[in-house]
């Protein structure tokens, strides 16, 4: 099986048929159509990731650059939060991964004129076994609208498990409990399911430290 995201297999099959038909009618003049097929393989590639074992770590959900790390008000769960803002890497893979081991609680959709504001995103609320709430908000208003999530409410996700496809060049904001410790800074590039963005810190851990 080729390392291709499930969301792209039908598109690539259609492109392959179009390339074959073009060669049938145009011969060598159809050679440029191979660029479309190669572009499709680039967009939908899915090589898999090796994730280090970190029980309380929050991994990056996508290949991206960190644009901001700040404290704010979570508009989805109405609470104080540590927010990490990511800009999707155009040259990276467009697959999305679960940032931690959790269960999907609920999906949210809100609109705003500010494309980078979380309230203009499609968001998913995740909860860990320890009771930590994490919200991943994905900008969904700009073209092209490409998003697919293979998990639904109530589904369990393993740490850094591939859970969908998001493209292209999107803003993503991750809302964490305010006690979380950030391990990235603005300008830093992070790899999905590989680089740790933050660590969840509980009261017992704070007392011990």
C-alpha positions in Angstrom: 0.0 0.0 0.0 1.4 3.4 -1.0 1.8 5.9 1.9 -1.2 8.0 0.8 -3.8 9.5 3.0 -7.2 7.8 2.6 -8.8 11.2 1.7 -6.6 11.4 -1.4 -6.9 8.0 -2.9 -10.0 8.6 -5.0 -8.6 11.9 -6.3 -5.3 10.3 -7.2 -7.1 7.4 -9.0 -9.1 10.0 -11.0 -5.9 11.9 -11.9 -4.3 8.7 -13.0 -7.2 7.9 -15.3 -7.0 11.5 -16.8 -3.3 11.2 -17.4 -3.9 7.8 -19.2 -6.6 9.3 -21.3 -4.6 12.4 -22.2 -1.7 10.2 -23.3 -4.1 8.1 -25.4 -5.3 11.2 -27.4 -2.3 13.5 -27.2 0.7 11.2 -27.0 3.9 12.9 -25.8 2.1 16.3 -25.6 0.3 15.0 -22.5 3.5 14.8 -20.5 2.7 17.9 -18.5 -0.3 16.1 -17.0 2.2 14.0 -15.0 2.9 17.2 -12.9 -0.7 17.1 -11.7 -0.4 13.5 -10.6 2.9 14.1 -8.9 1.4 17.2 -7.2 -1.4 15.0 -5.9 1.0 12.5 -4.5 2.8 15.4 -2.7 -0.4 16.8 -1.2 -1.8 13.5 0.0 1.4 11.8 1.2 1.3 10.0 4.5 4.6 8.6 5.6 3.6 7.9 9.3 5.4 9.3 12.4 7.5 7.9 15.2 6.1 9.3 18.4 8.2 9.3 21.6 6.5 8.0 24.8 5.5 11.1 26.9 2.2 10.4 28.9 1.4 14.0 29.8 2.9 15.6 26.7 0.8 17.5 24.1 2.2 16.9 20.7 1.7 19.2 17.7 -1.4 18.1 15.7 0.2 19.1 12.3 3.4 20.2 10.6 3.5 23.9 11.4 5.2 27.0 12.6 4.4 28.4 16.1 3.1 31.9 15.7 2.1 32.7 19.3 2.0 31.3 22.8 -0.2 33.3 25.2 -2.7 33.2 28.0 -6.3 33.9 27.0 -10.0 33.2 27.4 -11.1 30.0 25.8 -14.3 31.0 23.9 -15.4 27.4 23.5 -15.2 26.1 27.1 -15.5 29.6 28.7 -12.3 29.3 30.9 -8.8 30.7 31.2 -6.4 28.8 28.9 -2.9 28.6 27.6 -3.2 29.1 23.8 -0.7 27.9 21.2 -1.3 29.2 17.7 0.1 27.3 14.7 0.4 28.1 11.0 0.3 25.0 8.9 3.4 24.3 6.9 2.8 24.4 3.1 5.7 22.0 2.5 4.8 19.6 5.3 2.2 16.8 5.2 -1.4 17.9 5.6 -2.4 15.1 7.9 -3.8 15.8 11.4 -2.9 13.9 14.5 -4.4 13.7 18.0 -2.2 15.8 20.3 -2.7 13.4 23.2 -4.5 10.3 24.4 -8.1 11.4 24.8 -11.7 11.0 24.1 -13.6 13.2 21.7 -16.3 15.2 23.6 -17.9 17.6 21.1 -17.4 19.6 17.9 -18.0 23.4 17.8 -18.5 25.8 14.8 -18.5 29.5 15.2 -18.1 32.5 12.8 -16.2 35.8 13.0 -14.7 38.3 10.7 -11.2 37.6 12.2 -9.9 34.6 10.3 -7.2 33.9 12.9 -9.6 34.2 15.9 -10.6 30.8 17.3 -14.3 31.7 17.3 -14.1 31.5 13.5 -12.9 27.9 13.5 -14.3 24.4 13.5 -13.1 23.1 16.9 -13.0 19.8 18.6 -13.1 19.3 22.4 -10.9 16.5 23.7 -10.7 15.2 27.3 -7.9 13.0 28.8 -8.4 10.2 31.3 -7.0 12.5 34.0 -9.8 15.1 33.2 -7.7 17.6 31.3 -9.7 19.5 28.6 -8.0 20.5 25.4 -9.6 22.3 22.4 -8.1 22.2 18.9 -9.6 24.9 16.8 -9.1 24.9 13.0 -9.6 27.9 10.7 -12.3 26.9 8.3 -13.4 30.0 6.4 -10.8 30.6 3.7 -10.6 28.7 0.4 -9.9 25.8 -0.2 -12.2 24.2 2.4 -10.5 20.9 2.9 -11.1 19.2 6.3 -11.9 15.6 7.2 -12.0 14.1 10.7 -12.2 10.4 11.0 -13.3 10.5 14.7 -16.7 11.4 16.1 -18.0 12.4 19.5 -17.3 9.6 22.0 -14.5 8.1 20.0 -11.2 7.4 21.8 -7.9 8.6 20.2 -4.5 7.4 21.0 -1.6 9.8 21.5 -0.4 11.1 18.1 -2.9 8.9 16.2 -3.7 10.2 12.7 -7.3 11.5 12.9 -7.9 13.5 9.8 -6.7 15.7 6.9 -6.5 19.5 7.0 -5.3 21.7 4.1 -3.9 24.0 3.1 -1.9 26.6 5.1 -4.5 26.7 7.9 -4.3 28.4 11.2 -4.8 26.1 14.2 -5.1 27.1 17.8 -4.7 24.7 20.7 -6.4 25.7 24.0 -4.8 24.0 27.0 -5.5 24.1 30.8 -3.9 27.3 32.2 -1.5 25.2 34.4 0.1 23.6 31.3 3.7 24.3 30.7 4.6 25.5 27.1 7.6 23.9 25.5 7.7 25.9 22.3 8.1 29.6 21.4 6.9 31.8 18.5 8.9 31.2 15.3 9.7 27.6 16.1 8.8 24.9 13.6 7.1 21.7 14.9 6.5 18.3 13.3 3.2 16.6 13.7 3.1 13.7 16.2 6.8 14.2 16.9 7.5 17.5 18.6 6.0 18.3 22.0 4.3 21.7 22.3 3.4 21.6 26.0 3.2 19.4 29.1 0.0 19.0 31.2 0.8 19.9 34.8 -1.5 18.8 37.7 -1.7 20.2 41.2 0.2 17.2 42.7 3.1 17.8 40.2 3.2 21.5 41.0 3.5 20.7 44.7 6.3 18.3 44.1 8.2 20.7 42.0 
